[in-house]
Amino acid sequence: MSDFGFRQRFMPRDDFAAELGVHPRTVKRYQEEPDGLPFAVIGGKIFIPIREGLEWVERRVVRPNPTRIPAE
């Protein structure tokens, strides 16, 4: 029986947390934020869409202001 690529597109929440190196409760908090981490509930279990989940994490990257070069 084929799983239509489900395992290539979705990851259980605990596995996603392990990939990020955080506790599963942290991922749960990310889901609860406004515009939080996307997820799907299938069969009572929570799965993270891998592509969208990683894009969500990338949008959280903080880039500090560049150092100003003094005017001469």
mmCIF file as Biopython writes it, N, C-alpha, C and O atoms, coordinates in Angstrom:
data_model
#
loop_
_atom_site.group_PDB
_atom_site.id
_atom_site.type_symbol
_atom_site.label_atom_id
_atom_site.label_alt_id
_atom_site.label_comp_id
_atom_site.label_asym_id
_atom_site.label_entity_id
_atom_site.label_seq_id
_atom_site.pdbx_PDB_ins_code
_atom_site.Cartn_x
_atom_site.Cartn_y
_atom_site.Cartn_z
_atom_site.occupancy
_atom_site.B_iso_or_equiv
_atom_site.auth_seq_id
_atom_site.auth_asym_id
_atom_site.pdbx_PDB_model_num
ATOM 1   N N  . MET A ? 1  ? 0.838  -1.186 0.000  1.0 0.0 1  A 1 
ATOM 2   C CA . MET A ? 1  ? 0.000  0.000  0.000  1.0 0.0 1  A 1 
ATOM 3   C C  . MET A ? 1  ? 0.882  1.249  0.000  1.0 0.0 1  A 1 
ATOM 4   O O  . MET A ? 1  ? 1.834  1.338  0.775  1.0 0.0 1  A 1 
ATOM 5   N N  . SER A ? 2  ? 0.575  2.187  -0.845 1.0 0.0 2  A 1 
ATOM 6   C CA . SER A ? 2  ? 1.370  3.418  -0.972 1.0 0.0 2  A 1 
ATOM 7   C C  . SER A ? 2  ? 0.901  4.461  0.034  1.0 0.0 2  A 1 
ATOM 8   O O  . SER A ? 2  ? -0.291 4.563  0.324  1.0 0.0 2  A 1 
ATOM 9   N N  . ASP A ? 3  ? 1.829  5.222  0.554  1.0 0.0 3  A 1 
ATOM 10  C CA . ASP A ? 3  ? 1.453  6.301  1.472  1.0 0.0 3  A 1 
ATOM 11  C C  . ASP A ? 3  ? 1.461  7.651  0.747  1.0 0.0 3  A 1 
ATOM 12  O O  . ASP A ? 3  ? 1.495  8.697  1.395  1.0 0.0 3  A 1 
ATOM 13  N N  . PHE A ? 4  ? 1.430  7.637  -0.595 1.0 0.0 4  A 1 
ATOM 14  C CA . PHE A ? 4  ? 1.384  8.806  -1.477 1.0 0.0 4  A 1 
ATOM 15  C C  . PHE A ? 4  ? 2.383  9.892  -1.085 1.0 0.0 4  A 1 
ATOM 16  O O  . PHE A ? 4  ? 2.097  11.084 -1.201 1.0 0.0 4  A 1 
ATOM 17  N N  . GLY A ? 5  ? 3.550  9.470  -0.623 1.0 0.0 5  A 1 
ATOM 18  C CA . GLY A ? 5  ? 4.606  10.417 -0.298 1.0 0.0 5  A 1 
ATOM 19  C C  . GLY A ? 5  ? 4.406  11.163 1.002  1.0 0.0 5  A 1 
ATOM 20  O O  . GLY A ? 5  ? 5.079  12.162 1.256  1.0 0.0 5  A 1 
ATOM 21  N N  . PHE A ? 6  ? 3.481  10.686 1.836  1.0 0.0 6  A 1 
ATOM 22  C CA . PHE A ? 6  ? 3.179  11.378 3.084  1.0 0.0 6  A 1 
ATOM 23  C C  . PHE A ? 6  ? 4.424  11.559 3.942  1.0 0.0 6  A 1 
ATOM 24  O O  . PHE A ? 6  ? 4.654  12.643 4.477  1.0 0.0 6  A 1 
ATOM 25  N N  . ARG A ? 7  ? 5.228  10.509 4.079  1.0 0.0 7  A 1 
ATOM 26  C CA . ARG A ? 7  ? 6.408  10.578 4.948  1.0 0.0 7  A 1 
ATOM 27  C C  . ARG A ? 7  ? 7.476  11.520 4.401  1.0 0.0 7  A 1 
ATOM 28  O O  . ARG A ? 7  ? 8.325  12.000 5.153  1.0 0.0 7  A 1 
ATOM 29  N N  . GLN A ? 8  ? 7.440  11.785 3.111  1.0 0.0 8  A 1 
ATOM 30  C CA . GLN A ? 8  ? 8.395  12.740 2.543  1.0 0.0 8  A 1 
ATOM 31  C C  . GLN A ? 8  ? 7.927  14.180 2.751  1.0 0.0 8  A 1 
ATOM 32  O O  . GLN A ? 8  ? 8.726  15.112 2.664  1.0 0.0 8  A 1 
ATOM 33  N N  . ARG A ? 9  ? 6.631  14.365 3.027  1.0 0.0 9  A 1 
ATOM 34  C CA . ARG A ? 9  ? 6.085  15.716 3.149  1.0 0.0 9  A 1 
ATOM 35  C C  . ARG A ? 9  ? 5.709  16.113 4.570  1.0 0.0 9  A 1 
ATOM 36  O O  . ARG A ? 9  ? 5.630  17.303 4.873  1.0 0.0 9  A 1 
ATOM 37  N N  . PHE A ? 10 ? 5.477  15.135 5.449  1.0 0.0 10 A 1 
ATOM 38  C CA . PHE A ? 10 ? 5.057  15.421 6.820  1.0 0.0 10 A 1 
ATOM 39  C C  . PHE A ? 10 ? 5.939  14.672 7.798  1.0 0.0 10 A 1 
ATOM 40  O O  . PHE A ? 10 ? 6.452  13.594 7.496  1.0 0.0 10 A 1 
ATOM 41  N N  . MET A ? 11 ? 6.108  15.260 8.978  1.0 0.0 11 A 1 
ATOM 42  C CA . MET A ? 11 ? 6.939  14.672 10.019 1.0 0.0 11 A 1 
ATOM 43  C C  . MET A ? 11 ? 6.186  14.780 11.345 1.0 0.0 11 A 1 
ATOM 44  O O  . MET A ? 11 ? 5.597  15.822 11.631 1.0 0.0 11 A 1 
ATOM 45  N N  . PRO A ? 12 ? 6.196  13.722 12.157 1.0 0.0 12 A 1 
ATOM 46  C CA . PRO A ? 12 ? 5.569  13.839 13.485 1.0 0.0 12 A 1 
ATOM 47  C C  . PRO A ? 12 ? 6.207  14.983 14.289 1.0 0.0 12 A 1 
ATOM 48  O O  . PRO A ? 12 ? 7.394  15.277 14.147 1.0 0.0 12 A 1 
ATOM 49  N N  . ARG A ? 13 ? 5.394  15.612 15.126 1.0 0.0 13 A 1 
ATOM 50  C CA . ARG A ? 13 ? 5.874  16.774 15.889 1.0 0.0 13 A 1 
ATOM 51  C C  . ARG A ? 13 ? 7.130  16.452 16.692 1.0 0.0 13 A 1 
ATOM 52  O O  . ARG A ? 13 ? 8.060  17.258 16.717 1.0 0.0 13 A 1 
ATOM 53  N N  . ASP A ? 14 ? 7.180  15.299 17.346 1.0 0.0 14 A 1 
ATOM 54  C CA . ASP A ? 14 ? 8.351  14.955 18.154 1.0 0.0 14 A 1 
ATOM 55  C C  . ASP A ? 14 ? 9.609  14.832 17.289 1.0 0.0 14 A 1 
ATOM 56  O O  . ASP A ? 14 ? 10.694 15.236 17.710 1.0 0.0 14 A 1 
ATOM 57  N N  . ASP A ? 15 ? 9.467  14.279 16.090 1.0 0.0 15 A 1 
ATOM 58  C CA . ASP A ? 15 ? 10.616 14.160 15.186 1.0 0.0 15 A 1 
ATOM 59  C C  . ASP A ? 15 ? 11.072 15.533 14.687 1.0 0.0 15 A 1 
ATOM 60  O O  . ASP A ? 15 ? 12.269 15.789 14.558 1.0 0.0 15 A 1 
ATOM 61  N N  . PHE A ? 16 ? 10.100 16.416 14.408 1.0 0.0 16 A 1 
ATOM 62  C CA . PHE A ? 16 ? 10.439 17.782 13.973 1.0 0.0 16 A 1 
ATOM 63  C C  . PHE A ? 16 ? 11.187 18.505 15.089 1.0 0.0 16 A 1 
ATOM 64  O O  . PHE A ? 16 ? 12.167 19.205 14.834 1.0 0.0 16 A 1 
ATOM 65  N N  . ALA A ? 17 ? 10.722 18.334 16.324 1.0 0.0 17 A 1 
ATOM 66  C CA . ALA A ? 17 ? 11.403 18.943 17.471 1.0 0.0 17 A 1 
ATOM 67  C C  . ALA A ? 17 ? 12.832 18.429 17.578 1.0 0.0 17 A 1 
ATOM 68  O O  . ALA A ? 17 ? 13.756 19.203 17.828 1.0 0.0 17 A 1 
ATOM 69  N N  . ALA A ? 18 ? 13.016 17.121 17.387 1.0 0.0 18 A 1 
ATOM 70  C CA . ALA A ? 18 ? 14.360 16.547 17.453 1.0 0.0 18 A 1 
ATOM 71  C C  . ALA A ? 18 ? 15.256 17.129 16.367 1.0 0.0 18 A 1 
ATOM 72  O O  . ALA A ? 18 ? 16.435 17.389 16.608 1.0 0.0 18 A 1 
ATOM 73  N N  . GLU A ? 19 ? 14.710 17.333 15.180 1.0 0.0 19 A 1 
ATOM 74  C CA . GLU A ? 19 ? 15.495 17.937 14.089 1.0 0.0 19 A 1 
ATOM 75  C C  . GLU A ? 19 ? 15.943 19.350 14.457 1.0 0.0 19 A 1 
ATOM 76  O O  . GLU A ? 19 ? 17.058 19.757 14.130 1.0 0.0 19 A 1 
ATOM 77  N N  . LEU A ? 20 ? 15.073 20.094 15.136 1.0 0.0 20 A 1 
ATOM 78  C CA . LEU A ? 20 ? 15.415 21.466 15.545 1.0 0.0 20 A 1 
ATOM 79  C C  . LEU A ? 20 ? 16.286 21.486 16.794 1.0 0.0 20 A 1 
ATOM 80  O O  . LEU A ? 20 ? 16.912 22.500 17.104 1.0 0.0 20 A 1 
ATOM 81  N N  . GLY A ? 21 ? 16.324 20.369 17.507 1.0 0.0 21 A 1 
ATOM 82  C CA . GLY A ? 21 ? 17.093 20.318 18.746 1.0 0.0 21 A 1 
ATOM 83  C C  . GLY A ? 21 ? 16.386 20.992 19.903 1.0 0.0 21 A 1 
ATOM 84  O O  . GLY A ? 21 ? 17.030 21.535 20.800 1.0 0.0 21 A 1 
ATOM 85  N N  . VAL A ? 22 ? 15.046 20.958 19.886 1.0 0.0 22 A 1 
ATOM 86  C CA . VAL A ? 22 ? 14.256 21.560 20.962 1.0 0.0 22 A 1 
ATOM 87  C C  . VAL A ? 22 ? 13.291 20.517 21.514 1.0 0.0 22 A 1 
ATOM 88  O O  . VAL A ? 22 ? 13.114 19.453 20.921 1.0 0.0 22 A 1 
ATOM 89  N N  . HIS A ? 23 ? 12.677 20.822 22.639 1.0 0.0 23 A 1 
ATOM 90  C CA . HIS A ? 23 ? 11.715 19.927 23.267 1.0 0.0 23 A 1 
ATOM 91  C C  . HIS A ? 23 ? 10.395 19.989 22.482 1.0 0.0 23 A 1 
ATOM 92  O O  . HIS A ? 23 ? 10.061 21.041 21.938 1.0 0.0 23 A 1 
ATOM 93  N N  . PRO A ? 24 ? 9.652  18.898 22.415 1.0 0.0 24 A 1 
ATOM 94  C CA . PRO A ? 24 ? 8.359  18.926 21.728 1.0 0.0 24 A 1 
ATOM 95  C C  . PRO A ? 24 ? 7.397  19.984 22.280 1.0 0.0 24 A 1 
ATOM 96  O O  . PRO A ? 24 ? 6.556  20.493 21.539 1.0 0.0 24 A 1 
ATOM 97  N N  . ARG A ? 25 ? 7.511  20.321 23.573 1.0 0.0 25 A 1 
ATOM 98  C CA . ARG A ? 25 ? 6.652  21.392 24.123 1.0 0.0 25 A 1 
ATOM 99  C C  . ARG A ? 25 ? 6.976  22.733 23.489 1.0 0.0 25 A 1 
ATOM 100 O O  . ARG A ? 25 ? 6.092  23.576 23.338 1.0 0.0 25 A 1 
ATOM 101 N N  . THR A ? 26 ? 8.240  22.940 23.113 1.0 0.0 26 A 1 
ATOM 102 C CA . THR A ? 26 ? 8.619  24.185 22.443 1.0 0.0 26 A 1 
ATOM 103 C C  . THR A ? 26 ? 7.936  24.264 21.087 1.0 0.0 26 A 1 
ATOM 104 O O  . THR A ? 26 ? 7.426  25.318 20.707 1.0 0.0 26 A 1 
ATOM 105 N N  . VAL A ? 27 ? 7.921  23.161 20.359 1.0 0.0 27 A 1 
ATOM 106 C CA . VAL A ? 27 ? 7.249  23.137 19.059 1.0 0.0 27 A 1 
ATOM 107 C C  . VAL A ? 27 ? 5.751  23.379 19.246 1.0 0.0 27 A 1 
ATOM 108 O O  . VAL A ? 27 ? 5.129  24.065 18.435 1.0 0.0 27 A 1 
ATOM 109 N N  . LYS A ? 28 ? 5.174  22.823 20.302 1.0 0.0 28 A 1 
ATOM 110 C CA . LYS A ? 28 ? 3.757  23.067 20.588 1.0 0.0 28 A 1 
ATOM 111 C C  . LYS A ? 28 ? 3.508  24.552 20.826 1.0 0.0 28 A 1 
ATOM 112 O O  . LYS A ? 28 ? 2.512  25.096 20.350 1.0 0.0 28 A 1 
ATOM 113 N N  . ARG A ? 29 ? 4.400  25.210 21.556 1.0 0.0 29 A 1 
ATOM 114 C CA . ARG A ? 29 ? 4.275  26.662 21.769 1.0 0.0 29 A 1 
ATOM 115 C C  . ARG A ? 29 ? 4.378  27.414 20.448 1.0 0.0 29 A 1 
ATOM 116 O O  . ARG A ? 29 ? 3.636  28.369 20.219 1.0 0.0 29 A 1 
ATOM 117 N N  . TYR A ? 30 ? 5.298  26.988 19.575 1.0 0.0 30 A 1 
ATOM 118 C CA . TYR A ? 30 ? 5.416  27.621 18.251 1.0 0.0 30 A 1 
ATOM 119 C C  . TYR A ? 30 ? 4.100  27.519 17.482 1.0 0.0 30 A 1 
ATOM 120 O O  . TYR A ? 30 ? 3.721  28.454 16.777 1.0 0.0 30 A 1 
ATOM 121 N N  . GLN A ? 31 ? 3.404  26.392 17.612 1.0 0.0 31 A 1 
ATOM 122 C CA . GLN A ? 31 ? 2.129  26.204 16.928 1.0 0.0 31 A 1 
ATOM 123 C C  . GLN A ? 31 ? 1.074  27.175 17.453 1.0 0.0 31 A 1 
ATOM 124 O O  . GLN A ? 31 ? 0.193  27.598 16.703 1.0 0.0 31 A 1 
ATOM 125 N N  . GLU A ? 32 ? 1.157  27.528 18.727 1.0 0.0 32 A 1 
ATOM 126 C CA . GLU A ? 32 ? 0.133  28.353 19.363 1.0 0.0 32 A 1 
ATOM 127 C C  . GLU A ? 32 ? 0.358  29.845 19.178 1.0 0.0 32 A 1 
ATOM 128 O O  . GLU A ? 32 ? -0.509 30.641 19.540 1.0 0.0 32 A 1 
ATOM 129 N N  . GLU A ? 33 ? 1.503  30.248 18.622 1.0 0.0 33 A 1 
ATOM 130 C CA . GLU A ? 33 ? 1.780  31.667 18.390 1.0 0.0 33 A 1 
ATOM 131 C C  . GLU A ? 33 ? 0.882  32.206 17.288 1.0 0.0 33 A 1 
ATOM 132 O O  . GLU A ? 33 ? 0.422  31.445 16.437 1.0 0.0 33 A 1 
ATOM 133 N N  . PRO A ? 34 ? 0.624  33.532 17.295 1.0 0.0 34 A 1 
ATOM 134 C CA . PRO A ? 34 ? -0.054 34.121 16.138 1.0 0.0 34 A 1 
ATOM 135 C C  . PRO A ? 34 ? 0.813  33.861 14.902 1.0 0.0 34 A 1 
ATOM 136 O O  . PRO A ? 34 ? 2.030  34.041 14.945 1.0 0.0 34 A 1 
ATOM 137 N N  . ASP A ? 35 ? 0.196  33.446 13.825 1.0 0.0 35 A 1 
ATOM 138 C CA . ASP A ? 35 ? 0.936  33.050 12.611 1.0 0.0 35 A 1 
ATOM 139 C C  . ASP A ? 35 ? 1.973  31.989 12.964 1.0 0.0 35 A 1 
ATOM 140 O O  . ASP A ? 35 ? 3.108  32.028 12.489 1.0 0.0 35 A 1 
ATOM 141 N N  . GLY A ? 36 ? 1.571  31.057 13.790 1.0 0.0 36 A 1 
ATOM 142 C CA . GLY A ? 36 ? 2.487  30.040 14.300 1.0 0.0 36 A 1 
ATOM 143 C C  . GLY A ? 36 ? 2.852  28.963 13.296 1.0 0.0 36 A 1 
ATOM 144 O O  . GLY A ? 36 ? 2.451  28.999 12.132 1.0 0.0 36 A 1 
ATOM 145 N N  . LEU A ? 37 ? 3.615  28.019 13.779 1.0 0.0 37 A 1 
ATOM 146 C CA . LEU A ? 37 ? 4.097  26.898 12.989 1.0 0.0 37 A 1 
ATOM 147 C C  . LEU A ? 37 ? 2.914  26.116 12.421 1.0 0.0 37 A 1 
ATOM 148 O O  . LEU A ? 37 ? 2.019  25.731 13.174 1.0 0.0 37 A 1 
ATOM 149 N N  . PRO A ? 38 ? 2.889  25.871 11.102 1.0 0.0 38 A 1 
ATOM 150 C CA . PRO A ? 38 ? 1.778  25.118 10.528 1.0 0.0 38 A 1 
ATOM 151 C C  . PRO A ? 38 ? 1.825  23.652 10.956 1.0 0.0 38 A 1 
ATOM 152 O O  . PRO A ? 38 ? 2.898  23.098 11.196 1.0 0.0 38 A 1 
ATOM 153 N N  . PHE A ? 39 ? 0.634  23.027 11.050 1.0 0.0 39 A 1 
ATOM 154 C CA . PHE A ? 39 ? 0.572  21.623 11.441 1.0 0.0 39 A 1 
ATOM 155 C C  . PHE A ? 39 ? -0.732 21.025 10.948 1.0 0.0 39 A 1 
ATOM 156 O O  . PHE A ? 39 ? -1.658 21.741 10.565 1.0 0.0 39 A 1 
ATOM 157 N N  . ALA A ? 40 ? -0.790 19.704 10.965 1.0 0.0 40 A 1 
ATOM 158 C CA . ALA A ? 40 ? -1.997 18.967 10.601 1.0 0.0 40 A 1 
ATOM 159 C C  . ALA A ? 40 ? -2.255 17.928 11.677 1.0 0.0 40 A 1 
ATOM 160 O O  . ALA A ? 40 ? -1.327 17.315 12.203 1.0 0.0 40 A 1 
ATOM 161 N N  . VAL A ? 41 ? -3.531 17.737 11.998 1.0 0.0 41 A 1 
ATOM 162 C CA . VAL A ? 41 ? -3.915 16.690 12.940 1.0 0.0 41 A 1 
ATOM 163 C C  . VAL A ? 41 ? -4.536 15.569 12.106 1.0 0.0 41 A 1 
ATOM 164 O O  . VAL A ? 41 ? -5.577 15.749 11.473 1.0 0.0 41 A 1 
ATOM 165 N N  . ILE A ? 42 ? -3.880 14.419 12.120 1.0 0.0 42 A 1 
ATOM 166 C CA . ILE A ? 42 ? -4.342 13.276 11.343 1.0 0.0 42 A 1 
ATOM 167 C C  . ILE A ? 42 ? -4.397 12.068 12.273 1.0 0.0 42 A 1 
ATOM 168 O O  . ILE A ? 42 ? -3.384 11.670 12.848 1.0 0.0 42 A 1 
ATOM 169 N N  . GLY A ? 43 ? -5.559 11.503 12.411 1.0 0.0 43 A 1 
ATOM 170 C CA . GLY A ? 43 ? -5.721 10.356 13.292 1.0 0.0 43 A 1 
ATOM 171 C C  . GLY A ? 43 ? -5.388 10.672 14.735 1.0 0.0 43 A 1 
ATOM 172 O O  . GLY A ? 43 ? -4.925 9.802  15.473 1.0 0.0 43 A 1 
ATOM 173 N N  . GLY A ? 44 ? -5.622 11.923 15.146 1.0 0.0 44 A 1 
ATOM 174 C CA . GLY A ? 44 ? -5.334 12.335 16.514 1.0 0.0 44 A 1 
ATOM 175 C C  . GLY A ? 44 ? -3.870 12.625 16.786 1.0 0.0 44 A 1 
ATOM 176 O O  . GLY A ? 44 ? -3.504 12.939 17.918 1.0 0.0 44 A 1 
ATOM 177 N N  . LYS A ? 45 ? -3.025 12.524 15.765 1.0 0.0 45 A 1 
ATOM 178 C CA . LYS A ? 45 ? -1.596 12.814 15.921 1.0 0.0 45 A 1 
ATOM 179 C C  . LYS A ? 45 ? -1.262 14.092 15.165 1.0 0.0 45 A 1 
ATOM 180 O O  . LYS A ? 45 ? -1.890 14.421 14.159 1.0 0.0 45 A 1 
ATOM 181 N N  . ILE A ? 46 ? -0.252 14.811 15.674 1.0 0.0 46 A 1 
ATOM 182 C CA . ILE A ? 46 ? 0.137  16.081 15.071 1.0 0.0 46 A 1 
ATOM 183 C C  . ILE A ? 46 ? 1.340  15.868 14.168 1.0 0.0 46 A 1 
ATOM 184 O O  . ILE A ? 46 ? 2.347  15.285 14.572 1.0 0.0 46 A 1 
ATOM 185 N N  . PHE A ? 47 ? 1.215  16.354 12.931 1.0 0.0 47 A 1 
ATOM 186 C CA . PHE A ? 47 ? 2.279  16.274 11.944 1.0 0.0 47 A 1 
ATOM 187 C C  . PHE A ? 47 ? 2.610  17.671 11.456 1.0 0.0 47 A 1 
ATOM 188 O O  . PHE A ? 47 ? 1.728  18.518 11.317 1.0 0.0 47 A 1 
ATOM 189 N N  . ILE A ? 48 ? 3.890  17.905 11.195 1.0 0.0 48 A 1 
ATOM 190 C CA . ILE A ? 48 ? 4.364  19.190 10.681 1.0 0.0 48 A 1 
ATOM 191 C C  . ILE A ? 48 ? 4.675  19.010 9.204  1.0 0.0 48 A 1 
ATOM 192 O O  . ILE A ? 48 ? 5.425  18.102 8.844  1.0 0.0 48 A 1 
ATOM 193 N N  . PRO A ? 49 ? 4.112  19.863 8.332  1.0 0.0 49 A 1 
ATOM 194 C CA . PRO A ? 49 ? 4.509  19.795 6.926  1.0 0.0 49 A 1 
ATOM 195 C C  . PRO A ? 49 ? 5.962  20.277 6.826  1.0 0.0 49 A 1 
ATOM 196 O O  . PRO A ? 49 ? 6.270  21.415 7.182  1.0 0.0 49 A 1 
ATOM 197 N N  . ILE A ? 50 ? 6.829  19.425 6.352  1.0 0.0 50 A 1 
ATOM 198 C CA . ILE A ? 50 ? 8.271  19.691 6.425  1.0 0.0 50 A 1 
ATOM 199 C C  . ILE A ? 50 ? 8.646  20.988 5.720  1.0 0.0 50 A 1 
ATOM 200 O O  . ILE A ? 50 ? 9.313  21.839 6.308  1.0 0.0 50 A 1 
ATOM 201 N N  . ARG A ? 51 ? 8.229  21.149 4.469  1.0 0.0 51 A 1 
ATOM 202 C CA . ARG A ? 51 ? 8.631  22.337 3.701  1.0 0.0 51 A 1 
ATOM 203 C C  . ARG A ? 51 ? 8.131  23.614 4.375  1.0 0.0 51 A 1 
ATOM 204 O O  . ARG A ? 51 ? 8.906  24.548 4.581  1.0 0.0 51 A 1 
ATOM 205 N N  . GLU A ? 52 ? 6.832  23.663 4.722  1.0 0.0 52 A 1 
ATOM 206 C CA . GLU A ? 52 ? 6.281  24.863 5.349  1.0 0.0 52 A 1 
ATOM 207 C C  . GLU A ? 52 ? 6.862  25.091 6.742  1.0 0.0 52 A 1 
ATOM 208 O O  . GLU A ? 52 ? 7.081  26.232 7.149  1.0 0.0 52 A 1 
ATOM 209 N N  . GLY A ? 53 ? 7.110  24.013 7.465  1.0 0.0 53 A 1 
ATOM 210 C CA . GLY A ? 53 ? 7.702  24.141 8.801  1.0 0.0 53 A 1 
ATOM 211 C C  . GLY A ? 53 ? 9.090  24.752 8.743  1.0 0.0 53 A 1 
ATOM 212 O O  . GLY A ? 53 ? 9.425  25.624 9.544  1.0 0.0 53 A 1 
ATOM 213 N N  . LEU A ? 54 ? 9.901  24.291 7.790  1.0 0.0 54 A 1 
ATOM 214 C CA . LEU A ? 54 ? 11.254 24.849 7.653  1.0 0.0 54 A 1 
ATOM 215 C C  . LEU A ? 54 ? 11.214 26.289 7.168  1.0 0.0 54 A 1 
ATOM 216 O O  . LEU A ? 54 ? 12.027 27.110 7.592  1.0 0.0 54 A 1 
ATOM 217 N N  . GLU A ? 55 ? 10.267 26.606 6.274  1.0 0.0 55 A 1 
ATOM 218 C CA . GLU A ? 55 ? 10.118 28.004 5.830  1.0 0.0 55 A 1 
ATOM 219 C C  . GLU A ? 55 ? 9.732  28.887 7.010  1.0 0.0 55 A 1 
ATOM 220 O O  . GLU A ? 55 ? 10.230 30.006 7.138  1.0 0.0 55 A 1 
ATOM 221 N N  . TRP A ? 56 ? 8.843  28.389 7.878  1.0 0.0 56 A 1 
ATOM 222 C CA . TRP A ? 56 ? 8.430  29.158 9.056  1.0 0.0 56 A 1 
ATOM 223 C C  . TRP A ? 56 ? 9.634  29.432 9.952  1.0 0.0 56 A 1 
ATOM 224 O O  . TRP A ? 56 ? 9.800  30.544 10.454 1.0 0.0 56 A 1 
ATOM 225 N N  . VAL A ? 57 ? 10.472 28.418 10.151 1.0 0.0 57 A 1 
ATOM 226 C CA . VAL A ? 57 ? 11.674 28.580 10.982 1.0 0.0 57 A 1 
ATOM 227 C C  . VAL A ? 57 ? 12.614 29.594 10.331 1.0 0.0 57 A 1 
ATOM 228 O O  . VAL A ? 57 ? 13.175 30.439 11.028 1.0 0.0 57 A 1 
ATOM 229 N N  . GLU A ? 58 ? 12.798 29.530 9.018  1.0 0.0 58 A 1 
ATOM 230 C CA . GLU A ? 58 ? 13.699 30.462 8.329  1.0 0.0 58 A 1 
ATOM 231 C C  . GLU A ? 58 ? 13.218 31.902 8.449  1.0 0.0 58 A 1 
ATOM 232 O O  . GLU A ? 58 ? 14.033 32.821 8.517  1.0 0.0 58 A 1 
ATOM 233 N N  . ARG A ? 59 ? 11.893 32.111 8.478  1.0 0.0 59 A 1 
ATOM 234 C CA . ARG A ? 59 ? 11.375 33.481 8.633  1.0 0.0 59 A 1 
ATOM 235 C C  . ARG A ? 59 ? 11.671 34.056 10.014 1.0 0.0 59 A 1 
ATOM 236 O O  . ARG A ? 59 ? 11.586 35.269 10.208 1.0 0.0 59 A 1 
ATOM 237 N N  . ARG A ? 60 ? 12.014 33.208 10.970 1.0 0.0 60 A 1 
ATOM 238 C CA . ARG A ? 60 ? 12.330 33.671 12.322 1.0 0.0 60 A 1 
ATOM 239 C C  . ARG A ? 60 ? 13.797 34.071 12.490 1.0 0.0 60 A 1 
ATOM 240 O O  . ARG A ? 60 ? 14.199 34.484 13.578 1.0 0.0 60 A 1 
ATOM 241 N N  . VAL A ? 61 ? 14.588 33.957 11.446 1.0 0.0 61 A 1 
ATOM 242 C CA . VAL A ? 61 ? 16.005 34.331 11.527 1.0 0.0 61 A 1 
ATOM 243 C C  . VAL A ? 61 ? 16.083 35.834 11.765 1.0 0.0 61 A 1 
ATOM 244 O O  . VAL A ? 61 ? 15.437 36.617 11.070 1.0 0.0 61 A 1 
ATOM 245 N N  . VAL A ? 62 ? 16.869 36.219 12.740 1.0 0.0 62 A 1 
ATOM 246 C CA . VAL A ? 62 ? 17.044 37.632 13.084 1.0 0.0 62 A 1 
ATOM 247 C C  . VAL A ? 62 ? 18.372 38.099 12.507 1.0 0.0 62 A 1 
ATOM 248 O O  . VAL A ? 62 ? 19.415 37.484 12.730 1.0 0.0 62 A 1 
ATOM 249 N N  . ARG A ? 63 ? 18.315 39.176 11.775 1.0 0.0 63 A 1 
ATOM 250 C CA . ARG A ? 63 ? 19.526 39.770 11.219 1.0 0.0 63 A 1 
ATOM 251 C C  . ARG A ? 63 ? 19.719 41.141 11.860 1.0 0.0 63 A 1 
ATOM 252 O O  . ARG A ? 63 ? 18.942 42.061 11.604 1.0 0.0 63 A 1 
ATOM 253 N N  . PRO A ? 64 ? 20.752 41.281 12.695 1.0 0.0 64 A 1 
ATOM 254 C CA . PRO A ? 64 ? 20.964 42.565 13.367 1.0 0.0 64 A 1 
ATOM 255 C C  . PRO A ? 64 ? 21.263 43.671 12.350 1.0 0.0 64 A 1 
ATOM 256 O O  . PRO A ? 64 ? 21.661 43.421 11.212 1.0 0.0 64 A 1 
ATOM 257 N N  . ASN A ? 65 ? 21.057 44.878 12.808 1.0 0.0 65 A 1 
ATOM 258 C CA . ASN A ? 65 ? 21.363 46.019 11.934 1.0 0.0 65 A 1 
ATOM 259 C C  . ASN A ? 65 ? 22.841 46.025 11.590 1.0 0.0 65 A 1 
ATOM 260 O O  . ASN A ? 65 ? 23.679 45.737 12.444 1.0 0.0 65 A 1 
ATOM 261 N N  . PRO A ? 66 ? 23.171 46.353 10.342 1.0 0.0 66 A 1 
ATOM 262 C CA . PRO A ? 66 ? 24.584 46.405 9.978  1.0 0.0 66 A 1 
ATOM 263 C C  . PRO A ? 66 ? 25.304 47.554 10.696 1.0 0.0 66 A 1 
ATOM 264 O O  . PRO A ? 66 ? 24.688 48.556 11.058 1.0 0.0 66 A 1 
ATOM 265 N N  . THR A ? 67 ? 26.577 47.396 10.891 1.0 0.0 67 A 1 
ATOM 266 C CA . THR A ? 67 ? 27.387 48.445 11.502 1.0 0.0 67 A 1 
ATOM 267 C C  . THR A ? 67 ? 27.486 49.618 10.545 1.0 0.0 67 A 1 
ATOM 268 O O  . THR A ? 67 ? 27.709 49.442 9.347  1.0 0.0 67 A 1 
ATOM 269 N N  . ARG A ? 68 ? 27.322 50.797 11.076 1.0 0.0 68 A 1 
ATOM 270 C CA . ARG A ? 68 ? 27.409 51.995 10.221 1.0 0.0 68 A 1 
ATOM 271 C C  . ARG A ? 68 ? 28.874 52.331 9.972  1.0 0.0 68 A 1 
ATOM 272 O O  . ARG A ? 68 ? 29.717 52.226 10.863 1.0 0.0 68 A 1 
ATOM 273 N N  . ILE A ? 69 ? 29.145 52.725 8.768  1.0 0.0 69 A 1 
ATOM 274 C CA . ILE A ? 69 ? 30.475 53.190 8.414  1.0 0.0 69 A 1 
ATOM 275 C C  . ILE A ? 69 ? 30.503 54.697 8.641  1.0 0.0 69 A 1 
ATOM 276 O O  . ILE A ? 69 ? 29.678 55.419 8.081  1.0 0.0 69 A 1 
ATOM 277 N N  . PRO A ? 70 ? 31.447 55.183 9.457  1.0 0.0 70 A 1 
ATOM 278 C CA . PRO A ? 70 ? 31.465 56.638 9.737  1.0 0.0 70 A 1 
ATOM 279 C C  . PRO A ? 70 ? 31.715 57.440 8.449  1.0 0.0 70 A 1 
ATOM 280 O O  . PRO A ? 70 ? 32.524 57.060 7.603  1.0 0.0 70 A 1 
ATOM 281 N N  . ALA A ? 71 ? 31.009 58.530 8.339  1.0 0.0 71 A 1 
ATOM 282 C CA . ALA A ? 71 ? 31.175 59.435 7.180  1.0 0.0 71 A 1 
ATOM 283 C C  . ALA A ? 71 ? 32.526 60.140 7.297  1.0 0.0 71 A 1 
ATOM 284 O O  . ALA A ? 71 ? 32.975 60.488 8.389  1.0 0.0 71 A 1 
ATOM 285 N N  . GLU A ? 72 ? 33.139 60.332 6.177  1.0 0.0 72 A 1 
ATOM 286 C CA . GLU A ? 72 ? 34.457 61.017 6.180  1.0 0.0 72 A 1 
ATOM 287 C C  . GLU A ? 72 ? 34.321 62.454 5.792  1.0 0.0 72 A 1 
ATOM 288 O O  . GLU A ? 72 ? 35.316 63.177 5.742  1.0 0.0 72 A 1 
#
